[in-house]
Amino acid sequence: MSASQPHLFTTPVTGAIRFERVAFSVFRLATYSILLAATIIFGIIFVKGSETLFTREFPFVNTTFLTASPETLHVFEHAGQKHEMGDKEFRAYLEKNGNPQVSDDNYVYSAGGIFPCIVGTLFLVLGSMAIALFVGISAAVFLNEYSRGGPVVEMLRLAILNLAGVPSIVFGLFGFGLFVLFAPVFGATPDPAHFSISLGFTCLNFSGWGVSLLSGWFTLAFMVLPVVITASEESLKAVPKGFRDGSLALGATQWETIRTNVLPYALPGILTSSILGIARVAGETAPIMFTAAYVVSDRLPWQVDKAVDVLFQGVMALPYHIYVVSSKIPQNAYTERVQFGTAFVFLALVLMIALSSVILRSRLRARYRW
């Protein structure tokens, strides 16, 4: 065979193959561009956030930033030295030195720490995901195991898919109108300012839950429901039909079959939806801005007179704190330090919660195999 003749098994280079190679190169370039952009963003947050979170002295962690509440930073000169102090430390310093007259520059939320924000974010994520998983898995079980199909069920599925495309700000307004202003509250007497229903021994007053954990939980839960329902239903469909038939043939009821032979094997896929839900719930600002978040709070969620009051008080949250520090106050080097430090802690917190779900999912997959 001469050198000019192609090999017998060589694929001829056609126009379709050339187009496929170009398309593959474009897709690969787009993927690498996304990875590069993500690396730059996370790299900047890691580098600048580390300057806030870590120190050169033992214990090498800025414990004040992780355990204190946000404070106003006071920058001033006294006795020939420049000082940077939080509000509490500044007042103690003045009292200790005989209350001297000093000229100080104030920077809001640029001292102290973000401990209330961390606690509030954990409360919001865990509560909303508990509600979303309970309602979402229940809906998925009904749609996949109990419903017989038909136009109504298909319309429900279409509505769930459409709900996934609703902007978060709309969920925030929905939560504000339904939960903050109109949700029912039990009371001893009717509230003349709101619609009330007398139940004999008590009254149901539609006066709303106010800006509270409960309002934030239900708003965030409704926002993430489409992801949970869709992923849970797909996980239920993946369980072999023989598991159901074998259980029913042995005399089990349909609910016993679902509870013992379907749900355990679908749990790994359901936990995948919880990971996606956690990432969205934890990072949302608009919904909690209307329903659950305070700019600053003087107490932690458990610092209440009655246990039930925990549900009816607002909290600070990391994404809302980042929003306030980044856009609502004058920007300077001190606020930048807080911004990147908070973002670093926020990403680490979401990563830890998601990693816990991944580990649990892996263990369940190893336990339930078919």
Protein Blocks (a to p, Z undefined) as FASTA:
>chain_A
ZZklccfklccddfklmmmmmmmmmmmmmmmmmmmmmmmmmmmmmmmmmmmmpcfbdehi
afklmmmccdddddddeehiacdddfklmmmmmmmnopaaddddddehigcjfklmmmmm
mmmmmmmmmmmmmmmmmmmmmmmmmpggjjklmmmmmmmmmmmmpcfklmmmmmmmmmmm
mpccddfbdcfkbccddehjaccddebjbjafklmmmmmmmmmmmmmmmmmmmmmmmpcf
klmmmmmmnopafklmmmmmmmmmmmmmmmmmmmmmmmmmmmpmklmmmmmpcfbdcbdf
klcfbfklmmmcccddfklmmmmmmmmpccdfklmmmmmmmmmmmmmmmmmmmmmmmmmm
mmmmmmmcZZ
